[in-house]
Amino acid sequence: MSAHLADLAAYVAASPSSFHAAAEAARRLSAAGFTGLAESDSWTPGAGRFFVVRDGAVIAWIVPEGAVPTTPFRIVGAHTDSPGFKLKPKPTTATRGWIQAGVEVYGGPLFNSWLDRELELAGRLVFADGSVELVRTGPMLRFPQLAVHLDRGVNSEGLTLDPQRHLNPVLGVGSLADADVVGLLAALASRRGSDVAGYDVSIADTQPSAAFGLDGALFASARLDNLSSTHSGLAAIIALAGADTETSEVTAGVDAAAGPTAPIAVFAAFDHEEVGSATRSGASGPFLEQVLSRIKGDISSDDYARALAGSWCMSADAGHAVHPNYAERHDPVNQPIVGAGPLLKINANQRYATDAVGAAEWARSCRQAGVAYQEFVSNNALPCGSTIGPLTATRLGIRTFDVGIALLSMHSARELCGADDPAALTAVAKAFFAPE
């Protein structure tokens, strides 16, 4: 496994929930010299490297020396959440000697892919005193499939799963008196279950990521949609900060008027994309707009509009590779494969935000990075998904295009990509942040 792929695997392992993904991003940003800010504090606009976390979302940025009110932004956007399951209220149940957890479907997971896997609970607990703790259990639950002996037609007639009846994971044997899911989670924070005033807890797969296949050309992992893009944007802005540190002594005495100032690099990873983004930490919410405004500080509305007019957003979210066993579900001409480079995602109905101008900027960034790319368009007979791209373009009026790495088994508990594609997307994100 390459160093980049190993780092992606480590990021996925540290991020079983959107809250953990944001916290791990914050940890890495702090280690790279970024300063964490609180939304409730006063911010002083100016050059530097900063980040802010809102629930399961994180935004980081680098303001270069010499930035002026009209200096544009270059934004790489992604999302931290993945489809799966979340704990219901009163989550501990017991049926016929089995202790189970009550869960609710989150987004659009492939139900069957979650069967017979060792799963964990992970997320945040909010206590009555207002404190917040992130917790994870490690392997704890399983959705057990019905044996073929009791469902003789399953292989010929297909598997049908009722999410209310069939997707209640087991975590032990006994009665209600023998277990308390909330109490178990609270104990991980050295608290009592009665202290918990609220929780946002997901179920996550615990199997480690792995490179495999001929010459290790394939990579399987949980949550590639969309931690693959989150990791690429995060790695790119951290690399940009390192490059800035290496050249700061050379550029410190340069007159800003002697040439154009570098753009303001922004990495924005939102929560709740899988359920529509219409939350305070989602792309339809005000988070990015508020942060961009505060980065600029007290400038005129005309200067702010000019800055946005010169800005770009690269919306990064995983896309579909052609499936060898279901090729008829794909466009017959545009059939991207894993390992052949990241995707430019195109949809005539603007489910993706890419237009001709965005396609040209993507091509330029790929040339600068020395990376080949592919184009993705849906089969006309099938509906097309969407991303944060159109939402960002609508809220801010920023030129936006949609990209991502190609996956098989999207929305499975375990997805598959080409082993070289995550590093390629990161390289393009670096070139996008710092155009030559």
C-alpha positions in Angstrom: 0.0 0.0 0.0 1.4 3.4 -1.0 2.0 6.0 1.7 -0.9 8.1 0.4 -3.3 5.1 0.5 -2.1 4.1 4.0 -2.9 7.7 5.1 -6.4 7.5 3.6 -6.9 4.2 5.3 -5.8 5.7 8.6 -8.2 8.7 8.1 -11.1 6.3 7.4 -10.3 4.2 10.5 -10.3 7.4 12.6 -13.6 8.6 11.2 -16.5 6.1 12.0 -18.9 9.1 12.1 -19.1 12.5 10.6 -18.2 14.0 14.0 -15.1 11.9 14.2 -14.2 12.8 10.6 -14.3 16.5 11.5 -12.4 16.0 14.7 -9.6 14.0 12.9 -9.4 16.7 10.2 -9.0 19.3 13.0 -6.3 17.2 14.7 -4.4 16.9 11.4 -4.8 20.6 10.7 -3.5 21.6 14.1 -0.5 19.4 13.7 0.2 21.1 10.4 0.2 24.6 12.0 -3.3 25.7 11.4 -5.0 27.7 14.2 -8.4 26.5 15.4 -11.0 29.2 15.8 -14.3 29.2 17.7 -17.4 30.6 15.9 -18.4 32.5 19.1 -15.1 34.4 19.2 -14.1 37.5 17.3 -12.0 36.8 14.3 -9.2 39.1 13.1 -9.0 39.0 9.2 -5.5 38.6 7.9 -2.9 36.3 6.5 -2.5 32.9 8.1 -3.9 29.3 8.3 -7.1 28.6 10.2 -9.9 26.2 10.6 -13.3 26.0 12.4 -15.5 23.0 13.2 -19.2 23.1 13.3 -20.7 19.7 14.5 -19.7 17.2 11.8 -18.4 19.8 9.4 -15.0 21.5 9.1 -13.7 24.4 7.1 -10.0 25.3 6.8 -8.4 28.1 4.9 -5.1 29.8 4.0 -5.0 33.6 3.5 -1.7 34.4 1.7 0.5 37.5 2.5 -0.6 40.4 0.4 -4.2 39.3 0.1 -6.6 42.3 -0.7 -10.4 42.6 -0.3 -10.9 41.4 -3.9 -8.6 38.3 -3.6 -10.7 35.4 -4.8 -11.3 32.0 -3.1 -10.5 28.6 -4.4 -12.6 26.1 -2.5 -12.5 22.3 -2.5 -15.8 21.0 -1.1 -16.6 17.5 0.1 -18.8 15.8 2.8 -18.0 13.9 5.9 -21.2 11.7 6.2 -21.8 8.3 4.6 -25.1 6.3 4.3 -25.9 3.8 7.0 -27.9 3.7 10.2 -28.3 5.8 13.3 -29.6 5.0 16.8 -33.2 5.6 17.5 -34.5 7.0 20.8 -34.9 4.2 23.4 -32.5 2.1 21.4 -32.2 -0.9 23.6 -34.6 -3.7 22.8 -34.9 -7.4 23.6 -36.6 -10.2 21.6 -36.7 -13.9 22.2 -33.5 -13.9 24.3 -31.6 -11.5 22.0 -30.5 -8.0 23.0 -30.8 -5.7 20.0 -30.4 -2.0 19.1 -33.1 0.1 17.5 -31.7 1.9 14.4 -33.1 4.2 11.7 -31.9 4.2 8.1 -29.7 7.2 7.2 -29.5 8.1 3.6 -29.5 5.3 1.0 -27.3 2.4 2.1 -27.2 -0.9 0.3 -29.0 -2.9 3.0 -27.6 -6.4 2.0 -24.0 -5.2 2.2 -24.4 -4.5 5.9 -25.4 -8.1 6.8 -23.1 -10.4 8.7 -20.4 -7.8 9.5 -18.9 -6.8 12.8 -20.1 -3.2 13.4 -19.5 -0.5 15.9 -21.5 2.4 17.4 -19.8 5.8 17.0 -20.8 9.4 17.3 -21.3 12.2 19.9 -23.0 12.3 23.3 -24.3 15.6 24.7 -24.6 15.6 28.5 -26.9 17.5 30.8 -24.1 19.8 31.9 -23.6 20.8 28.2 -20.4 18.9 27.6 -19.9 16.9 24.5 -17.9 13.7 24.0 -17.1 11.6 20.9 -17.3 7.9 21.6 -16.9 4.6 19.7 -17.4 1.1 20.9 -15.3 -1.0 18.5 -16.9 -4.2 17.2 -20.3 -4.5 19.0 -23.2 -5.3 16.7 -24.2 -7.4 13.7 -27.2 -7.6 11.3 -27.6 -11.4 11.1 -28.9 -12.8 7.8 -31.5 -15.6 7.8 -29.9 -18.9 7.0 -30.5 -20.3 3.5 -32.1 -23.4 5.0 -34.9 -21.1 6.3 -35.2 -19.1 3.0 -34.8 -21.6 0.2 -35.6 -19.1 -2.5 -33.2 -16.4 -1.5 -30.7 -17.2 -4.2 -33.2 -17.6 -7.0 -35.9 -15.2 -6.1 -33.8 -12.5 -4.4 -33.3 -11.1 -1.0 -35.9 -8.6 0.3 -35.2 -6.7 3.5 -37.8 -4.8 5.4 -35.8 -2.1 7.3 -38.2 -2.1 10.2 -38.4 -5.8 10.7 -35.1 -7.2 9.4 -32.5 -4.5 10.2 -32.3 -4.6 14.0 -28.8 -5.5 14.9 -28.0 -7.9 17.7 -25.4 -7.1 20.4 -25.9 -9.9 22.9 -28.2 -12.3 24.6 -30.4 -11.8 27.6 -33.2 -9.4 28.6 -33.6 -5.7 28.8 -32.3 -5.8 32.4 -29.0 -7.1 31.0 -28.0 -4.2 28.7 -28.4 -0.4 28.2 -27.0 0.9 24.9 -27.0 4.5 26.0 -25.4 3.5 29.3 -22.7 1.5 27.5 -21.9 4.6 25.3 -21.8 6.9 28.4 -19.4 4.6 30.2 -16.9 5.1 27.4 -16.8 8.7 28.5 -16.7 7.8 32.2 -20.3 9.0 32.6 -23.6 7.4 33.5 -26.4 6.8 31.0 -28.7 9.1 33.0 -26.3 12.0 32.3 -26.9 11.8 28.6 -29.3 14.5 27.4 -28.9 13.7 23.6 -26.9 11.7 21.1 -26.1 11.5 17.4 -24.7 7.9 17.0 -24.1 6.0 13.8 -23.3 2.4 13.0 -20.0 1.9 11.2 -18.2 -1.1 9.7 -15.0 -2.1 11.5 -13.1 -4.0 8.8 -9.8 -2.3 8.0 -9.2 -0.9 4.6 -7.1 -3.1 2.2 -5.3 -2.9 -1.1 -5.7 -6.1 -3.1 -6.0 -7.6 -6.6 -3.4 -7.9 -9.3 -0.4 -5.8 -8.4 -2.4 -4.3 -5.5 -4.3 -2.1 -8.0 -7.6 -2.2 -6.1 -8.6 -0.6 -2.8 -11.5 -1.6 -0.6 -12.7 0.4 2.4 -15.8 1.6 4.3 -17.0 5.2 3.7 -15.1 6.0 0.5 -18.2 7.9 -0.4 -17.1 10.5 0.6 -14.1 10.3 2.9 -12.0 9.7 -0.2 -12.8 13.3 -1.3 -12.6 14.7 2.2 -9.1 13.2 2.7 -8.0 14.5 -0.7 -9.1 18.1 0.1 -7.6 17.9 3.5 -4.3 16.5 2.3 -4.1 19.1 -0.4 -4.5 22.1 1.8 -2.1 20.7 4.4 0.5 20.2 1.6 -0.2 23.8 0.4 0.5 25.0 3.9 3.8 23.1 3.9 4.8 24.5 0.6 4.0 28.0 1.8 6.2 27.5 4.9 9.1 26.3 2.7 8.9 29.4 0.4 7.9 32.0 3.0 11.5 33.2 3.6 11.9 33.8 -0.2 8.6 35.6 -0.6 8.6 37.6 2.6 10.1 40.7 1.1 8.3 40.6 -2.2 6.1 43.6 -3.0 2.5 42.4 -3.3 1.9 45.0 -6.1 4.6 43.3 -8.2 2.2 40.5 -9.3 -1.1 38.8 -8.6 -1.7 37.5 -5.1 -2.3 33.8 -4.7 -6.0 33.0 -4.1 -7.4 32.2 -0.7 -7.4 28.3 -0.4 -10.5 26.9 1.3 -11.2 23.3 2.3 -14.9 22.8 3.2 -16.2 19.4 4.4 -19.9 19.4 5.1 -22.2 17.0 7.0 -25.6 15.6 5.9 -25.0 15.4 2.2 -26.5 12.0 2.1 -29.9 13.3 3.4 -30.1 16.5 1.4 -27.7 18.9 3.1 -30.5 21.1 4.5 -28.9 21.6 8.0 -26.8 24.1 9.7 -23.7 22.0 9.0 -24.8 21.0 5.5 -24.0 22.6 2.2 -27.4 24.1 1.9 -26.9 25.8 5.3 -25.0 29.1 5.9 -21.7 27.7 7.3 -19.5 28.3 4.2 -21.1 31.7 3.4 -20.6 32.9 7.0 -16.9 31.7 7.1 -16.1 33.4 3.8 -17.6 36.6 4.9 -15.7 36.5 8.2 -12.4 35.7 6.4 -12.8 39.0 4.4 -13.9 41.0 7.4 -15.3 44.6 7.1 -15.0 45.2 3.3 -17.5 46.8 0.9 -20.2 44.7 -0.6 -18.8 45.6 -4.0 -15.3 44.2 -3.1 -16.9 41.0 -1.7 -19.0 40.5 -4.8 -15.8 41.0 -6.9 -14.0 38.4 -4.8 -16.8 35.9 -5.3 -16.9 36.6 -9.0 -13.3 35.6 -9.4 -13.7 32.5 -7.2 -13.9 28.8 -7.9 -15.3 25.7 -6.2 -14.3 22.2 -6.9 -17.0 20.0 -5.5 -15.5 16.5 -4.9 -17.7 13.5 -4.4 -17.2 9.9 -5.5 -18.7 8.8 -8.8 -19.6 5.5 -10.5 -17.1 3.3 -12.4 -18.6 1.0 -15.1 -19.7 -2.3 -13.5 -18.6 -5.3 -15.6 -21.6 -7.3 -14.6 -24.2 -4.5 -15.2 -22.7 -2.5 -18.1 -26.2 -1.8 -19.4 -26.8 0.5 -16.4 -24.2 2.9 -17.6 -23.9 5.3 -20.6 -22.7 3.1 -23.5 -19.9 5.5 -24.5 -18.7 7.2 -21.3 -17.7 4.2 -19.2 -15.0 5.2 -16.6 -12.9 2.5 -14.9 -11.0 2.5 -11.7 -7.3 3.3 -11.9 -7.7 5.5 -15.0 -7.9 8.8 -13.2 -10.5 10.9 -11.3 -13.9 11.8 -12.9 -15.3 15.0 -14.2 -19.0 14.6 -13.5 -21.5 16.1 -16.0 -25.3 16.3 -16.1 -27.4 18.3 -18.5 -30.0 18.9 -15.9 -27.4 20.4 -13.5 -27.6 17.6 -10.9 -23.9 18.3 -11.2 -22.7 21.9 -11.4 -20.1 21.3 -14.2 -20.4 23.5 -17.3 -18.0 24.2 -20.1 -16.1 26.8 -18.2 -15.7 24.4 -15.2 -14.7 21.6 -17.5 -11.9 23.8 -18.8 -10.7 24.7 -15.3 -10.7 21.0 -14.3 -8.7 20.1 -17.5 -6.2 22.9 -16.7 -5.7 21.6 -13.1 -5.2 18.1 -14.3 -2.6 19.2 -16.8 -0.8 21.1 -14.1 -0.9 18.0 -11.9 0.1 15.6 -14.7 -3.0 13.6 -14.0 -5.2 11.9 -16.6 -9.0 12.1 -16.1 -12.3 10.6 -17.2 -15.8 11.9 -17.8 -18.9 10.5 -16.2 -22.5 11.0 -17.4 -25.5 8.9 -16.3 -27.5 6.6 -18.5 -30.5 8.6 -19.8 -32.9 5.9 -18.5 -31.7 6.2 -14.9 -32.0 9.1 -12.5 -28.8 11.0 -11.7 -27.7 11.7 -8.1 -26.5 15.1 -7.0 -23.8 16.6 -4.8 -22.9 19.7 -2.9 -21.8 21.4 -6.1 -25.2 22.8 -7.3 -26.0 23.8 -3.7 -22.7 25.8 -3.3 -23.2 27.4 -6.7 -26.7 28.4 -5.8 -25.9 29.8 -2.4 -22.8 31.8 -3.4 -22.8 32.3 -7.2 -19.3 30.8 -7.4 -18.2 29.0 -10.5 -18.4 25.3 -9.6 -17.7 21.9 -11.2 -18.1 18.4 -9.9 -15.4 15.7 -9.7 -14.5 12.6 -7.7 -12.9 9.2 -7.9 -14.6 6.2 -9.5 -16.2 3.6 -7.3 -17.8 0.2 -7.5 -20.4 -0.7 -4.9 -21.2 2.9 -4.0 -23.3 3.1 -0.8 -22.2 -0.4 0.2 -20.8 -0.9 3.7 -17.5 -1.5 1.8 -16.7 0.3 -1.4 -14.0 -0.2 -4.0 -11.8 2.1 -6.0 -8.5 2.1 -7.9 -5.5 2.2 -5.6 -3.9 5.1 -7.5 -7.0 7.3 -7.8 -7.1 8.9 -4.4 -3.6 10.2 -4.8 -4.4 11.5 -8.3 -7.4 13.4 -7.0 -5.2 14.9 -4.2 -2.6 16.0 -6.8 -5.3 17.8 -8.8 -6.7 19.5 -5.7 -3.2 20.8 -5.0 -3.0 22.2 -8.5 -6.5 23.7 -8.2 -5.5 25.5 -5.0 -2.4 27.0 -6.5 -2.9 27.5 -10.2 0.3 28.3 -12.2 
